[in-house]
Amino acid sequence: MAIPITVLDCDLLLYGRGHRTLDRFKLDDVSDEYLMSMYGFPRQFIYYLVELLGANLSRPTQRSRAISPETQILAALGFYTSGSFQTRMGDAIGISQASMSRCVANVTEALVERASQFIRFPADEASIQALKDEFYGLAGMPGVMGVVDCIHVAIKAPNAEDLSYVNGKGLHSLNCLMVCDIRGALMTVETNWPGSLQDCAVLQQSSLGSQFEAGMHKDSWLLGDSSFFLRTWLMTPLHIPETPAEYRYNMAHSATHSVIEKTFRTLCSRFRCLDGSKGALQYSPEKSSHIILACCVLHNISLEHGMDVWSSPMTGPMEQPPEEEYEHMESLDLEADRIRQELILTHFS
């Protein structure tokens, strides 16, 4: 005899079918300190996200009641900033952990849809020149419109056979390519690259690399560390500086490149789901990639709203695979080497 099984919905047991939205938690009922400690962002910032994403999060649902956009955003922020689906967080806003997972998925996709709105290179010459001037004012490195680097974010193993996501530390990860300006605002983010790819291979295959190779940003260059190849549009440090001018160039390069290192530390400090402290992201590579991108969008939005991205306590990101030196390959691009030598002679002699 077949035994009938009833599938219980935790939210249904709590609230019943009469509720159209789950609104037990009200922002106005809690303090700013509580919001910052639980969700990592102040009240006005959360209200802005509700306005920005509300239409996406209010899409028709087949369920008997929908979770409000406000509650969905709080659930997602709680996950991004803590790195786990904590029962107490779900209890605080009145939803189950299963519902929290759905909220994270909804908010993540809504933020990803808006990535190009908040993560972009400036298009006009005046803004590009302003970037160069700001970088030059930092350490005297001319012509720089951005600093580029890669960061690994741990993910669960996609499957036993797929080794493409295993990085140099033997961990499964995504190798994420990013470019930032002097404030730490991200201008390019590509989060889909498998962890086995070295940084130079990621850049070579990226949309960013294709744009610069095509000459989209002439008379400007990016700054990258020694894990990248020297290019006419990408200045790297000298492997063995010999003259005082070369030492000064390397010092200016290091001081300028430190901006993105600081940005990575801040990103992982604010969004603990990225730093590996609570374990790897328990999602497929595609979904993990979207979560990383969503955090980057929030990072830039917080900058636009005047939030101090350097104010969070600095904790190191997930231990990165060791960098490899590619300086012996630089001689293959003689024009890039000529440009770097001219830069050193003109500005650092």
Residue pairs with C-beta under 8 A, 6 or more apart in sequence:
10 96
10 98
10 99
11 22
11 65
11 67
11 95
11 96
11 99
12 64
14 94
14 96
15 22
15 24
15 65
15 94
17 64
17 65
19 65
20 65
20 66
21 65
21 66
21 67
21 68
21 71
22 65
22 66
22 67
22 68
22 71
22 94
22 95
22 99
23 68
23 70
23 71
24 93
24 94
25 70
25 71
25 74
25 92
25 93
25 94
27 35
27 43
27 46
27 47
27 70
32 42
32 43
35 41
35 42
35 43
35 46
36 42
38 78
38 89
38 92
39 46
39 74
39 77
39 78
39 81
40 77
40 80
40 81
40 270
41 77
41 81
41 302
41 307
42 307
44 305
45 301
45 302
45 305
45 307
46 70
46 73
46 74
46 77
48 301
48 305
49 73
49 77
49 301
50 69
50 70
50 73
52 114
53 69
53 73
53 107
53 110
53 111
53 114
54 69
56 106
56 109
56 110
56 113
57 69
57 72
57 73
57 106
57 107
57 110
58 66
58 69
67 75
67 95
67 99
67 102
67 103
71 93
71 94
71 95
71 103
72 103
72 106
72 107
73 103
73 107
74 93
75 89
75 90
75 93
75 95
75 99
75 100
75 103
75 104
75 107
76 103
76 104
76 106
76 107
76 108
76 294
78 86
78 89
78 93
78 100
79 85
79 89
79 100
79 104
79 273
80 104
80 271
80 272
80 273
80 291
80 294
80 295
80 298
81 270
81 271
81 272
81 273
82 89
82 272
82 273
82 278
83 272
83 273
83 274
83 275
83 277
83 278
83 279
84 273
84 278
85 97
85 100
85 101
87 97
89 100
90 96
90 97
90 99
90 100
95 103
104 291
105 287
107 294
108 287
108 290
108 291
108 294
109 290
111 293
111 294
111 297
111 298
112 290
112 293
112 294
112 297
114 297
115 189
115 293
115 296
115 297
118 297
118 300
118 301
118 304
119 186
119 187
119 188
119 189
119 296
119 297
119 300
120 187
121 128
121 145
121 146
121 179
121 187
121 188
121 217
122 128
122 130
122 131
122 187
128 145
128 217
128 220
131 144
131 145
131 146
131 181
131 182
132 142
132 143
132 144
132 145
132 220
134 181
134 182
135 141
135 144
135 145
135 147
135 182
135 223
135 256
136 142
136 144
138 182
138 255
138 256
138 259
139 251
139 252
139 253
139 255
139 256
140 252
140 347
140 348
141 223
141 235
141 252
141 253
141 255
141 256
141 347
142 343
142 347
143 219
143 220
143 221
143 343
144 220
144 221
144 222
144 223
144 235
144 256
145 217
145 220
145 221
145 222
146 179
146 180
146 181
146 187
146 188
146 222
146 223
147 179
147 180
147 181
147 222
147 223
147 224
147 256
147 257
147 259
147 260
148 177
148 178
148 179
148 188
148 203
148 208
148 222
148 223
148 224
148 228
148 234
148 260
149 177
149 178
149 199
149 224
149 225
149 257
149 260
149 261
149 264
150 175
150 176
150 177
150 178
150 193
150 199
150 202
150 203
150 227
151 175
151 176
151 178
151 264
151 267
151 268
151 317
151 320
152 167
152 171
152 173
152 174
152 175
152 176
152 195
152 318
152 320
152 321
153 173
153 174
153 176
153 191
153 274
153 276
153 281
153 288
153 292
153 318
154 171
154 172
154 173
154 276
154 279
154 280
154 281
154 318
155 165
155 172
155 173
155 174
155 195
155 280
155 281
155 283
155 285
155 288
156 172
156 280
156 281
156 282
156 283
157 165
157 172
158 165
158 172
158 284
158 285
163 196
164 194
164 195
164 196
164 197
165 172
165 173
165 174
165 194
165 195
165 196
165 285
166 172
166 195
166 196
167 173
167 175
167 195
167 196
167 321
168 321
168 322
169 319
169 321
169 322
171 195
171 280
172 195
172 280
173 195
173 280
173 318
174 191
174 192
174 193
174 194
174 195
174 285
174 288
174 289
174 292
175 193
175 194
175 195
175 197
175 199
175 202
176 189
176 190
176 191
176 193
176 292
177 188
177 189
177 190
177 193
177 199
177 202
177 203
177 206
177 208
178 186
178 188
178 189
178 190
178 260
178 263
178 264
178 296
179 186
179 187
179 188
179 208
179 222
179 260
180 186
180 187
180 259
180 260
180 263
181 187
181 259
182 259
183 303
183 309
184 259
184 262
184 263
184 266
184 299
184 303
184 309
184 310
185 300
185 303
186 263
186 296
186 299
186 300
188 208
189 292
189 293
189 296
190 202
190 206
190 207
190 208
191 289
191 290
191 292
191 293
191 296
192 285
192 286
192 289
193 202
193 205
193 206
194 285
195 321
197 205
198 227
198 324
199 227
199 228
199 323
200 227
200 228
200 229
200 326
203 209
203 224
203 228
203 234
204 229
211 217
212 222
212 231
212 233
212 234
213 231
213 233
217 233
220 233
221 231
221 232
221 233
221 234
221 235
222 233
222 234
222 235
223 234
223 235
223 236
223 253
223 256
223 257
224 234
224 235
224 236
224 257
225 236
225 237
225 257
225 323
226 236
226 237
226 239
226 323
226 325
226 326
226 327
227 323
227 324
227 326
228 234
228 236
228 326
229 236
229 326
229 329
229 330
229 333
230 236
230 330
230 333
230 336
230 337
230 340
231 333
231 336
232 333
232 335
232 336
232 339
234 336
235 253
235 340
235 343
236 253
236 327
236 330
236 340
237 249
237 250
237 253
237 254
238 246
238 249
238 250
238 327
238 340
239 325
239 327
241 247
241 249
241 250
245 344
245 345
245 348
245 349
246 344
246 348
248 348
249 343
249 344
249 347
249 348
252 348
262 310
263 309
264 317
265 314
265 315
265 316
265 317
266 299
266 309
266 310
266 312
266 314
267 274
267 295
267 296
267 299
267 317
268 274
268 275
268 315
268 316
268 317
268 318
269 275
269 312
269 313
269 314
269 315
270 295
270 299
270 302
270 309
270 312
271 295
271 298
271 299
272 278
273 281
273 291
273 295
274 281
274 292
274 295
274 317
274 318
275 315
275 316
275 317
275 318
276 317
276 318
276 319
277 315
281 288
281 291
283 291
299 309
302 309
303 309
330 336
330 337
331 337
